[in-house]
Amino acid sequence: MTTPASALQRGTSSAQPYTCSPYSSPYSSPYAAPPPPRPSYGSPYSSPYSPPTFLGGGPPPSSMTHSSKRSQPSSEVHRSTSAGRKRKLQSRHQPTGRQQSIPDVFTCQQKATSVKDDSSLSPNSKRRKQDSSAPTPPKPQTPPRTMATAEMYSFPQKRSPQSTTCIDLTGSPDPSPKARTSNGFHVGKGPSGSRVGAKKLIVKNLKAPSKTNPTEYLEQIWSKLDKALDLIFAEGKVTFPLEELYRGVENVCRQGHASTIHTRLKARCTRNVTRVLKTPLVEKAGEQNVDVLRAVLGAWARWKTQMVIVQSIFYYMDRSYLLQSPEPSLREMAIEMFRVNIFDDFMLNPRVVSGACDLIAADRNQEPLDTSTFRQAINMFHEISVYSNSFEPRMLELSQDYILQWSNQACNEMELAEYIRACVQFIDREIKRCEVFGLDRTTRKALLVTLEDLLVEKRLKRLVLRQDVAQLLQDNDMDSLEQLYALLQRRRFGSKLKPAFESWINSAGESIVFDEEHQDEMVVNLLSLKKQLDISWRVAFRKDEELGHGLREAFEAFMNKQKKTSATWNTDNSKPGEMIAKYVDMLLRGGAKAIPTSLSLANSRVKLVEDDDDEAAIDEESEVNQQLDQVLDLFRFVHGKAVFEAFYKKDLARRLLMGRSASADAERSMLQRLKTECGAGFTQNLEQMFKDIELAREEMNSYKTMIEERDGRPSLDLNVNILSAAAWPTYPDIPVIVPININAAIENFTRHYKSKHGGRKLDWKHALAHCQIKASFAKGNKELVVSSFQAVVLLLFNAVSPDEHLSYEHIKAATGLPDNEVKRTLQSLACAKLRPLSKYPKGREINDDDTFTINAGFSHEKYRVKINQVQLKETKEENKETHERVAADRAFETQAAIVRIMKSRKLITHAELVAEVIKATKSRGQLNVADIKKNIDRLIEKDYMEREENNSYSYIA
C-alpha cells in the first residue's frame, strides 16, 4: 500500500506542493463521478459509497491505520519523505526513459492506486505493508490522461449555507490559506515547503428535513390517538398498531407539541372517568355498602387496565416531557383522577369505607369473610393513597366500639379462665387479620393499643381478683396462668398479681401447717406446694422477680406464724421446724425408699436394671441429696431453728446409737449443709456426736483385745458407746433389772474404763440399748433384734415351759420397769405385726389381768428379724418434754439477751429494750412482745433490773 507523501520530481530544483487523498478511489477522487445519495437510515460510515475523505497529510483515525496512537501532522512529513525514497529506489531497476513531469507522476500514482485490492475501499480495512525487498513486477501501462496545471491544483469546495464551520466530507478540500484560516485550523509547512496540518472534523447531518407541516401532523396523529382512546375506554380491540401510535407521539413530542398532546389526553381521561366510570357507580350508591365497594373495585380494576395501555402508548411523553415538568406522571394522574372524581365523591366515599369495615365486622361475628374483596379493597386504598386518611380512622373507631362492647359482655358472662382464653384468641385473630391482608404497621400498632387498653388496662381489677386467681392456682391451671400473666405483661402489669399470689400461698400454707389431723404429712404437702409454685413461677410467670419475692415472703410468713395449739403443747414453738427434722430423719433412715411417691424422681425415670447395683446406688444417693436440698429450702424459711435443732439432735442420736443410718455419706452431707446454712456454732454439738461414736469404737476395740488376751473370747459380745453429756440430748434414767450375765459384763467394762480414765462417771442409759438374741421356735431358729427392755422380757420365758403363761404383774415385778414401759414393751412383742409372744385375751391394748406365753407358731422367711421398731418411735411424753425444754431454753436465751442489753445501756425505755431484744434474738426466731414482757418481769423479780419513771428500766449491778 502506498504511503501518502509529498512527491518531488527527480532532478528538479523546485516543485509545487499538491494534496491528494491517501485512499484514492473512483468514488472519492475529485475527478471521478460523485457517489450516489446516502440513504436516510444507518451510519454515514456504513455505506461503501461514501468513504470519508480526510483532509491534510495525516492518516485516518481509528481502524484506518496500523499504529495504535493517532499520528500528528509533524510526523507525517518524515514518513512521506521515506515513502518517496522507496519509490526512487524502485525506479532505478526500471528502464530509463524520458524525464517525468508532474502530471506523469500524478498519473503513475493514480494507476498504482487503481490496482489495489477492492478491500482497500473499505475504511475499516488495514493497510498491507509493501515488501521493499522484492521488485514490483511491471504492469501494463495505459496512456496517461493529460491534466492541466490549473486543473490539478483546483479543488472546488462545497460549504453548507447554514454553518460556516461545517466541512462537507463528500467534497474536496480547499487548499487556499484563507479557507484554512477561516475554519480555525493551524497550517504549517513541511521541509519541502508543502503545507501540512489537521483540521477539526464535524459530522454533518445529511438527513433531509421533513417537509410536513407540524400542526397538520399533530392533528393527524391526534385523530388516530383519539380513536384509539375511544376503543381503549370502550374496552374494545385497538385496530391501530401500537408501535405506530407510539412513534406518532414521539414525533409530536420531538416537534415541541408535548404539552398540547398532554392537555388533550388529560381532558380525554377526565371525561372517561367522570362519565363512563362514575355514572353507573353513583346509580348504585343506594345499595348495600359491600355491593358499592365491589362496584368501585371493579371500576378501579377497569381503569387500571385501560391506563396500562394508555401509558404504553404515551410512554415517550411520560418519560421525556412529564419527567422534566411539574405535571404529574401518567400513573399519578390516573390515580388522582380516580381519587378526586370517584372515591372522594360525597355519595360514594362513606359507602366504600363502610363496605370494607362491614367485611371486618362480618369476620368478627364468625360470618364468612369475602377475602378476595377485602384484599382488593385494602390494595386499592393503598394505591390511591387514601388508606391513612379515610379507611384507617374509620376502621379504628368501629373497632374500638366493638371491642368495648365485647369486653363488657365477656366480663359479665365468663369466668376468669374462660375470659382469658377468649381475650388471647380475640387479640390473635385481630392481629392475624392485619398481617394476612396487608394492613399498615401503624394500623396494627393502633389496634393493638386499643385491644390492650380495653381488654387489659380497663379490666385490671377483674383480671387480678383474688378469689379468681386463687381458683386458678388451686386447680393448677398452668395454661390459664401463663395466658393471664402474658396478658397483663402487655402493659407491664404482671407484678399486679403479687397480692393475689401471696394471699393464696398464705391460705394454702396455713391450712397445711395448722392441720392437726395430718401433721405427719406436713412436710410432704409443703414440698408439693413449693414444687407447684416453683413451676408456676418459672413457666407461667416467666421468673418474674417481683412475684418471686412474693412467693418467698408468703412462705416465710405462714411457716413462722405462731399459734398455741395442742400440737406444740401450748407453746410458741414452730411446728414446721419439728416436722422438717422428722422428715430428714425419715430420709436418712430409709434412703431413697423412704421418699414419697409424689416427690420421687423414679416416676419420670426408666427403671434401672436389677443387676446394675452401682448405677442404682448412684441414682439413689443423688435422689436423696436432691430431697435434702428441697427440705433445706423449707428450713431456710423457718426463723425458730431451735426447735429443729432439738428434734434433729434427738433423732440423730437414735440413728447413731442404733446404727440405723442408711448412708454415712448422707449424714455427713446433711451436716455440712446445716453448717453452711446456720454456721459452725449451730453444728458444733452435732459434730461432737460423730466424734464420740468414733472414739467409742476405738475404745471398744481396745477393750475387746484386752478381754481376748486375758480370758479368751467371751460368751457375751458387749458394745458400749461412751457419750459426752454436754453434746448429746438429755435422756431420763429408767429403772430396770438387768440380767445377771449382762450386769457382770457391764461391771467389767466399768472397771476397765475407770482404770484408764480416772475421775469420770459413767451413767448407763439402758433405754437406748438394743440386743440381738437367738430364739428357738417350733418352726425354726431365729435371731431377733430387739431393744434392751424387750430382751429383758423375753429372757423371762427361758425359766418356764413353752405352754406356761406369765401374768402382767409377774413381768412387771421381774423386770422392774415402770408401768408405762412394761405396757409399751409387751404391746410391741404381743400386739404388733411380728409377735414372738401371745397375749390372752386377744386385743390391741395391754391390761393388768392379761397373760402372755411363747408364740409357738412364730415364723418368718428371714433368719434375722427386727422387732424393735417401737423403740424408734417417739412417745407423746418425749415430744412434750422436748417442746417444753425448747421453750425454757428460749426463755433463758431471752433473759440473757435482756441482761446483756441492760448491762451495756444501764438505763433504757421499754420500747427501746423490746426492739433491742428482738434484734438480738432474731437469728434464733422472732419473739412475741408478750413473751419479752414476761421475761422482763421475771428479771425484775430476780433483782437484775428495776422500773423507773417514764416507762423505763435501770440495771442493778
Sequence and secondary structure as in RCSB ss.txt:
>XXXX:A:sequence
MTTPASALQRGTSSAQPYTCSPYSSPYSSPYAAPPPPRPSYGSPYSSPYSPPTFLGGGPPPSSMTHSSKRSQPSS
EVHRSTSAGRKRKLQSRHQPTGRQQSIPDVFTCQQKATSVKDDSSLSPNSKRRKQDSSAPTPPKPQTPPRTMATA
EMYSFPQKRSPQSTTCIDLTGSPDPSPKARTSNGFHVGKGPSGSRVGAKKLIVKNLKAPSKTNPTEYLEQIWSKL
DKALDLIFAEGKVTFPLEELYRGVENVCRQGHASTIHTRLKARCTRNVTRVLKTPLVEKAGEQNVDVLRAVLGAW
ARWKTQMVIVQSIFYYMDRSYLLQSPEPSLREMAIEMFRVNIFDDFMLNPRVVSGACDLIAADRNQEPLDTSTFR
QAINMFHEISVYSNSFEPRMLELSQDYILQWSNQACNEMELAEYIRACVQFIDREIKRCEVFGLDRTTRKALLVT
LEDLLVEKRLKRLVLRQDVAQLLQDNDMDSLEQLYALLQRRRFGSKLKPAFESWINSAGESIVFDEEHQDEMVVN
LLSLKKQLDISWRVAFRKDEELGHGLREAFEAFMNKQKKTSATWNTDNSKPGEMIAKYVDMLLRGGAKAIPTSLS
LANSRVKLVEDDDDEAAIDEESEVNQQLDQVLDLFRFVHGKAVFEAFYKKDLARRLLMGRSASADAERSMLQRLK
TECGAGFTQNLEQMFKDIELAREEMNSYKTMIEERDGRPSLDLNVNILSAAAWPTYPDIPVIVPININAAIENFT
RHYKSKHGGRKLDWKHALAHCQIKASFAKGNKELVVSSFQAVVLLLFNAVSPDEHLSYEHIKAATGLPDNEVKRT
LQSLACAKLRPLSKYPKGREINDDDTFTINAGFSHEKYRVKINQVQLKETKEENKETHERVAADRAFETQAAIVR
IMKSRKLITHAELVAEVIKATKSRGQLNVADIKKNIDRLIEKDYMEREENNSYSYIA
>XXXX:A:secstr
         TT S        SS  TTTSTTS       SSS TTS TT      SSS  SGGGSS SS   HHH
HHHHHHHHHHHHHHHHHTS   S   HHHHHHHHHHHHHTS GGGGSTTS      SSS              HH
HHT     B SS SS B TTS     HHHHHHTT   EE TTS EE               S HHHHHHHHHHHH
HHHHHHHHTT    S HHHHHHHHHHHHHTT HHHHHHHHHHHHHHIIIIIIHHHHHHTTTS HHHHHHHHHHHH
HHHHHHHHHHHHHTHHHHHHTGGGSSS  HHHHHHHHHIIIIIT TTTHHHHHHHHHHHHHHHHTT    HHHHH
HHHHHHHHTT IIIIIHHHHHHHHHHHHHHHHHHHHHHS HHHHHHHHHHHHHHHHHHHHHTT  HHHHHHHHHH
HHIIIIITTHHHHT HHHHHHHHHHT HHHHHHHHHHHHTTT GGGGHHHHHHHHHHHHHHHHT GGGGGGHHHH
HHHHHHHHHHIIIIISTT HHHHHHHHHHHHHHHT     GGGTTS   HHHHHHHHHHHHHHHHGGGGS TTT 
SGGGS    TT HHHHHHHHHHHHHHHHHHHHHHHHH S HHHHHHHHHHHHHHHHHHT  S HHHHHHHHHHHH
HHH TTTTHHHHHHHHHHHHHHHHHHHHHHHHHHHH S SS        TTTS           HHHHHHHHHHH
HHHHHHSTT      GGG EEEEEEEETTEEEEEEEEHHHHHHHHGGGGS TT  EEHHHHHHHH   HHHHHHH
HHHHHSSSS SEEEES  SS  TT EEEE TT   SSSEEE THHHHS  HHHHHHHHHHHHHHHHHHHHHHHHH
HHHHHSEEEHHHHHHHHHHHTGGG    HHHHHHHHHHHHHTTSEEEETTTEEEE  
